[in-house]
């Protein structure tokens, strides 16, 4: 559980900040789904910055899940 501590804190702070009126990453994802009209390079960079902690967390969860499945198959 300790290896998830830093990515989880990063997701809840950097990944969601600013929180009001909605989490920033949610607004960026809506913008992209809506066609990303008017998005400048800084907006794309901002999306990557706020999305990176979530990607790291998903990567760690997937890696550990796959390892558990492989260990189950061996046993």
C-alpha positions in Angstrom: 0.0 0.0 0.0 2.9 2.3 0.7 3.9 2.4 -3.0 0.5 3.9 -3.8 0.8 6.6 -1.2 2.6 9.3 -3.3 0.7 8.7 -6.5 -2.6 8.8 -4.6 -1.7 12.1 -2.9 -0.6 13.5 -6.2 -3.9 12.5 -7.8 -5.9 14.1 -5.0 -3.9 17.4 -5.1 -2.2 18.1 -8.4 -4.6 15.8 -10.3 -7.7 17.6 -9.2 -6.6 21.2 -8.4 -8.1 23.7 -8.6 -11.2 22.2 -7.1 -13.7 25.0 -7.6 -16.0 25.2 -9.6 -15.0 21.7 -10.8 -11.8 19.7 -10.8 -9.5 21.1 -13.5 -8.8 17.8 -15.2 -12.6 17.2 -15.6 -12.9 20.5 -17.4 -10.0 19.7 -19.7 -11.4 16.2 -20.5 -14.8 17.8 -21.3 -13.0 20.3 -23.5 -11.2 17.5 -25.4 -14.3 15.3 -25.7 -16.1 18.4 -27.1 -13.6 18.6 -29.9 -10.8 20.6 -28.3 -11.7 23.7 -30.3 -9.6 26.7 -29.2 -7.1 24.6 -27.2 -3.7 26.2 -27.3 -0.4 24.4 -26.6 -0.5 25.6 -22.9 -3.9 23.9 -22.5 -2.5 20.6 -23.8 0.5 20.9 -21.5 -1.9 21.7 -18.6 -3.9 18.6 -19.4 -0.8 16.4 -19.4 0.4 18.0 -16.1 -2.9 17.4 -14.3 -3.4 13.9 -15.9 0.1 12.5 -15.2 -0.6 11.5 -11.6 -3.7 9.6 -12.7 -1.7 7.8 -15.5 1.0 6.8 -13.0 -1.6 5.5 -10.5 -3.4 3.5 -13.3 0.0 2.1 -14.5 0.9 0.9 -10.9 -2.5 -0.7 -10.4 -2.4 -2.4 -13.8 1.2 -3.7 -13.2 0.3 -5.1 -9.8 -3.0 -6.6 -11.1 -1.2 -8.4 -13.9 1.5 -9.6 -11.5 -1.2 -11.1 -9.2 -2.9 -12.8 -12.1 0.4 -14.3 -13.3 1.2 -15.5 -9.8 -2.3 -17.1 -9.5 -1.8 -18.9 -12.8 1.5 -20.4 -11.6 0.0 -21.7 -8.3 
